[in-house]
Amino acid sequence: MSAMKSCPSPEGQFCQSCGMPMEGAGDEGTDKDGTKNKSYCRFCYSGGLFTEPDITVEEMIEKVVGIMKVMNLMPEEKVREAAGAFIPTLERWRE
């Protein structure tokens, strides 16, 4: 992840679709049988299906940038740089 040198790398468990940190059981998505899914968050995965099955990696990056912009945790340019480098490396987006 050399493209993220100026941004900290996420630590711990995080969603393999959007990159959200999953800090508690309430953050995890669910499989078809209702069990917790440790790979995807509740916003991206529910009942064994992606909540937005047709979203592209580019659209996910824009979605994350929009959420982080509202949260005002870091400048938009930094969020865009970090999301653009990190999200394509997640399990859902690997080719």
C-alpha positions in Angstrom: 0.0 0.0 0.0 2.7 2.4 -0.8 0.2 4.9 -2.3 -1.1 5.5 1.2 2.2 6.7 2.8 0.7 10.0 3.8 -2.4 8.3 5.3 -2.5 5.9 8.2 -3.3 2.3 7.3 -6.5 0.8 8.9 -5.8 -1.5 11.8 -7.9 -4.3 13.0 -11.0 -5.8 11.3 -12.6 -3.7 8.6 -15.3 -4.2 5.9 -13.9 -5.9 2.8 -16.3 -3.8 0.7 -16.2 -0.2 2.1 -13.3 -0.3 4.5 -15.3 0.7 7.5 -13.7 -0.4 10.8 -15.8 -3.1 12.4 -15.2 -2.5 16.1 -18.1 -4.6 17.5 -20.6 -7.4 16.7 -23.2 -4.8 15.8 -21.0 -3.6 12.9 -20.9 -7.0 11.1 -23.1 -7.9 8.2 -25.2 -11.1 8.3 -25.1 -14.3 6.2 -28.3 -15.9 4.8 -28.8 -17.9 7.9 -28.5 -14.8 10.1 -25.0 -15.5 11.5 -22.6 -12.6 11.6 -20.3 -12.2 8.7 -16.8 -11.1 9.7 -15.8 -9.9 6.2 -18.5 -7.3 5.5 -20.2 -4.6 7.5 -24.0 -4.3 8.1 -24.2 -1.4 5.6 -22.7 -3.5 2.8 -23.9 -7.0 3.5 -27.2 -8.3 4.9 -28.9 -11.7 4.7 -26.1 -13.1 2.6 -26.4 -10.4 -0.1 -24.7 -7.2 -0.8 -27.0 -4.3 -0.1 -25.9 -2.6 -3.3 -25.0 -5.5 -5.6 -24.4 -3.3 -8.7 -22.2 -0.6 -7.1 -18.9 -0.2 -8.8 -15.6 0.3 -7.0 -15.5 3.9 -8.2 -19.0 4.5 -6.8 -18.0 3.0 -3.5 -15.0 5.3 -3.3 -17.3 8.3 -3.9 -19.8 7.0 -1.3 -17.0 6.7 1.3 -15.7 10.1 0.4 -19.2 11.6 0.9 -19.6 9.9 4.3 -16.2 10.9 5.5 -16.8 14.5 4.3 -19.9 14.7 6.4 -18.0 13.3 9.4 -15.3 15.9 8.8 -12.5 13.6 10.2 -9.9 14.7 7.6 -9.7 16.9 4.5 -11.6 15.7 1.5 -8.4 15.4 -0.6 -6.8 13.1 1.9 -10.0 11.0 2.2 -10.2 10.7 -1.6 -6.5 9.8 -1.8 -6.8 7.2 0.9 -10.1 5.7 -0.3 -8.8 5.6 -3.9 -5.7 3.6 -2.8 -7.3 1.4 -0.2 -10.8 0.4 -1.4 -9.7 -1.3 -4.6 -7.5 -3.6 -2.5 -10.4 -5.0 -0.5 -11.7 -8.5 -1.1 -14.9 -7.4 -2.9 -13.0 -5.5 -5.5 -10.0 -7.7 -6.2 -10.1 -9.2 -9.7 
